[in-house]
Amino acid sequence: MSQRQKKTKSRFVCSACGAQLPKWSGQCPDCGAWNAVQESILSTNEPTQRLRGYAGTAPDGIGGLVQALATVSPEPQPRHPSGIDELDRVLGGGLVPGSIILIGGDPGIGKSTLLLQAGATLGERESVLYVTGEESPQQVSLRAHRLNLPGANIQLLAETCVEHVLASADVQRPSVLIIDSIQTLFTNALSSAPGTVSQVRESAAQLVRYAKQTATTVFLVGHVTKEGALAGPRVLEHMVDTVLYFEGEPGSTHRLVRAVKNRFGAVNELGVFVMTDKGLRQVRNPSAIFLSRHDQPVSGSVVLVTREGTRPMLVEVQALVDQSPLANPRRVAVGLEQNRLSMLLAVLHRHGGVSMFDQDVFVNVVGGVRVSETAADLALLLAVLSSWRDRPLPLDLAVFGEVGLSGEIRPVPNGPDRLREAAKHGLHQAIVPKANVPKGGVNGLVIQPVLSLQEAINCL
């Protein structure tokens, strides 16, 4: 073998925690994840290349300067609107120069459609470079015509080598760089295949350095695994500034964009869209689509006032209780936490006098919304009671509140905002924790404050 030929060696890296192992193992010894260890092929001169890149003086515009904290200006960084209000809401108010935004979601959910629409709007006032590694330029052009964006001012580049992408970006100097997707990129410094742990990590690291040095906003499209988590190394989520998840039920046209990490804004913000033949359309009043309007009262249904980030939202919680033929009755929760359902049923038995030990209990949040806050406890139990007794609840009733293990009803954050949202949508009754009742009340809303689960049951 000649000296000019590259000698290769391999190492094994856990895609869940990034731990490096000397040999393959079915379970990572550091984090305990199964089937997460992948082989990564490296060239022997890789460490030398990396050290050479960091040797000498620091790059212009980043690092190398020690400053006193008191001398650093506390002024917030300016934001640029993307032109899509629901996306700006999730991002915390707009795009921050130099930020890295990672968008993950199932195949075909609409990630490329959303970024193409946002890029077309941004291209009217800023330069946008769209790098496609999965589709040809003709396919992107066909999508633009379908979305009525044939004249979008977007520069298009079909490339998968990250060094070539950054070289083109140095020439174009875009304000926004869109990478679709990060799993297709590779770097010449490594000899492993695109999509492996080392390639994704190193390609993302080069894009992060470029964004910070040039104040370019970078969007990264990420694939997800069958479990719904972002594919690739877990360190990828730590490297970026914002992580967005694109969600949606398979048979539904509703699309939800949720922020799970945001260094420049609040997390758990929610953007709501509807997929149409002309692309994604914003839903400015999501309560109108998630709230079913029945012609007459039905048992097992109640309106919950939940909160996603800074936005109160009305959703319908449905429950079905049926005699179980099994020794261990089923507990199924869709859109809610299943373990919490089992705990609340135990509280209902202990402090409400209603036992469900021989009943199958199914609960669902209409519209594919996932509710993770404890404010759904009281609504869930009242829906279960309504189905078990086959007694419908009033159509104009709103409910929220956390249920403790001793049967007390605890207050939840932003109670007055939730009540005003309920009144705005025509609801006239509310059962809420006593501590959440505003002093002046809410116009058009009869509020019944409760301190315990038994009080809430007596109200009905």
Secondary structure, DSSP 8 states (H G I E B T S, - for coil): --TTS--EEEEEEETTT--EESS--SB-TTT--BT-EEEEEEETTHHHHHHHHHSSS--TTSS-----GGGS-------B--S-HHHHHHHTSSB-TT-EEEEEE-TTSSHHHHHHHHHHHHTTTS-EEEEESSS-HHHHHHHHHHTT-TT---EEEE--BHHHHHHHHHHH--SEEEEE-GGG-B-TT--S-TTSHHHHHHHHHHHHHHHHHHT-EEEEEE-B-TTSSBSS-THHHHHSSEEEEEE--TT--EEEEEEEEETTS-SS-EEEEEEETTEEEE-S-THHHHS---SS--TTEEEEEEEETTEEEEEEEEEEEEE--SSS--EEEESS-HHHHHHHHHHHHHHH----TTEEEEEEETTS----SGGGHHHHHHHHHHHHHT----TTEEE--EE-TTSBEE--TTHHHHHHHHHHTT--EEEEEGGGS-TT--TT-EEEEESBHHHHHHH-
